[in-house]
Amino acid sequence: MDSTASSLTSLWDRVFGTQPDPDLWVVIATLVAAVAVTVPHGVWRLSRNAITIAHEGGHGLTALLTGRQLTGIRLHSDTSGLTVSRGKPHGLGMILTAAAGYTAPPLLGLGGAALLAAGHITLLLWVATALLIAMLVMIRNAYGAVTVVLTGGTFLLVSWLAGPQVQAAFAYAVVWFLLVGGVRPAFELQGKRRRGGAGDSDADQLSRLTHVPAGLWLFLFHAVSLCSLIGGGRWLLEV
């Protein structure tokens, strides 16, 4: 009994305790790595899958929190995704659910930056793993399931087996990527709309729901992502 209690206490301390901040060069190196997998178009086509997971997860989580019935999430190899929920086709719940996609990655990055600034590196990794496991239950296609399993498995292995320095580098790289990578999709959507495409985008759906111009919703996406990058970046660099 004492052994079990001791193990639980040790696990609690490991997850909810604080870890030392990494050296500044690690923080800078992970920022450079995040930029390197976000800016080049060829690499972005692959790394964008992680942003899509956060995007669709944002839709799904908000749907549940606003009382809608989440029926499934699909992730596609072209980095697009689809989240389907049931409920009133209008109202605040539907508006918040539609608005949560483009804002989820940068806001997750901002929340992650707050945890890292407080020294909760392991807790960040465990929370991310739990969210991915919960999301896996709602995935409705094979590509999406494989993508989420590989992503969640990586988080689980790092949080359980890696040492403090590796955990710190991985956590900072992930948060930087959410912050930096969370900026690009809104600019991509802006470009598509300028060319006459993306007529059923989140911004256009929100426009139909609220009678507010899609351009203003796009401005909101830009504002959230850029402010998250600035705020989160300041927290991460204060080591």
N, C-alpha and C positions, 0 to 999 in steps of 0.2 A: 504493500500500500504506500509506504514511504517512498519507494522507488518510483511508483507511478506519479505520485504528487510531485516528486523532484523533477521528473521528466516533463510534466506539464508546466511546471514553473520555468524550467529551462526553455521550453518551446515558447512560452509567453514572452519571456525576456528577449528571446531571439527575434521574434516577430515585431513586438511592440517597443522594444528598446531602441536606443539611438546608436548610430554608427558614426565613426569619424568622417569628416569631410575629406574628399580626395584632394590631391595636390591641384593647384591651379592649372598646371599643364595638362592634366587629365580632362578637366572641364573644357579647356580650349580645344584639345584634340577631339573630344566627342562632338563639340560644336562643328568643327571642320568636317568630321565624318558625316554629320547630319546634312550639312550643306552639299557634300559630295554625292550623296544619294538622293538629293532633292532637285538640284539644278540641272544636271545633264539629262536630256530627254530619254536617252536609252535606258539609263539606270532607273529613272523615275517611273518608267512603265512597269518595272518590277516592284520597286519599293512602295509605290502608290497603293498596293494591295493592303498594306498595314493601315494606311489612312482610310481606305474603304471600310475596313473592319471597324474602326472607330466611328466613322460616319454612320454606317448602318446600325451599329450598336447604340449610337446616340438616339436614332429614330426609335429603336426598339425599347430602350430603357424609358424614354420619355412617354411613349405610348402606354407602357405599364403604369408609370407613376401618375398619369392623368386619367386612369381608369379605362383605357381602351383594351381590347382583347388582342394581344399579339399572336398572329397565326403563323408567321414564318419569316425567315430572313434568307436571302439568296445572295451569294457572292459569285461574280463571274470573272473569267480569265482576262477580260479586257479592262479590269479594275472597276467596272460598274457594279452596282448592287441594287437590291430591291427589298424593302421591308413592308410587309403587309399587316395591317391591323384592322380590327372591326370596331365599329362604334359610329357615333354620329358623324356624317361627312362634313360637318361644320362645327364651329364653336372653338372655345379656347384650347381644349385638348388636342384637336386636330391641328390648330395653328402651332402650338408648342411642339407637337410631334414633327411637323414639317420643317420647323425652324431649327430643330436639333441636329440635323445632319451635318451641315457645313460648320456649325459652331462647336460640335462635339470634340473633334481632334484638338483644336487649340485650347479649349477649356479643360480637357483632360491633361494636356501638357501643362497648363497653368496650375492645376491641382497637384500634378506630379512635382512641379517645381517647388510648390509650397511644402510638400512632404520632404523633399530632398533638402531644402533650406533648413528644415527642422531636424535633419539627421535621420529620418525614418526611411532608410534605403531599402531594408528588407521588407518592411511593411508595404512599401510601394510595389515591390515585385509580387508579393502575395495577393494584394488587392487586384492587381492586373491579372494574375492567374485566375482568381475567383471570377472576375468579370468575363474572362474568355471561356471558362467552363460553363458559366450560366448562358452565355451566348450560343455555345455549341448545341445546347438542347433545342434551340429554335432554328438552327440551320436546316435548310430543306433541299440542298443539292450537294453532290459529291465534291465538287471543286471547293465550295465554301467550307465543307466539313474538314477537308484535308488542310486547307489554309489555316483554319482556326486551331486545329489540333497541332500543327507544326509550330504555330506561334505560341500557343499556350504551353506546349511541351518545352520550348526554349526557355520561357519564363520560369517554369517549374524546375528545370535542371539547374539554371543559374541560381535561383533562390535557395535551392536545397543543397547543391553540391559545391558551388563555387565559393571561393574565399572572399573576404570583405573587399579587397581591391578590385577583383573582377566584378563583383556585384555592383560596386559603385560605378565603375566605368560603363557597365551595361545599362544601369538605371539612368545615368546621365545621358547616354547616347539615345535611349528611347525617348526621354522627355524632350531633349533637343529636337529630335526628329518630329515629334508631335507638334512642337511649337513652330519649327521652320517649315515642315511639310504641310502644316495646317493652313499656311498662308497661300500656297499655290493653287489649290482647287478653286477658290473664289475668282482668281484671275483667269483660270481656264474657262470657268463658266461665263465670265464676262466676255471673253474672246468668242466663245460659241454663240452667245446671244448677239454679239455685234455682227456675226456672219449670218444671222437669221436662223440659227439652230437652237437646240435645247429648249424647245417650246413648252415642254412638260417638266422643266427643271423645278427644283424646290422653290426657287424664287418666283417662278410663274405660278405654281400652285398656291403659294402664299398670297400672291397678288389676287388670284381669283377668290380666295377665302376671305380676304380682308379689304379688298378694293383699294389697297395701297399699291402704288406702282412697283413692279418687279425690281426696278433700278434701286429703289430705296431699301428693299430687302437685301439686294446685292451689296449695297453700302454697309448694311448691318453686318453681313458676313465678313466684309473687309475689316470693319472696325473691330469686331471681336477677335479676329485672327491676329491683326497687327498689334492691338493692345495686349493680347495674351503673350505674344512674342516679346514685346518690350518689357512687360511686367515680369514674366517668367524668366526672361534672360537676366534681368537685374538680380533676381533671387539666386539663380544658378551661379552667377559670377561673383557673388558675395561670399567667397570661401575663405 
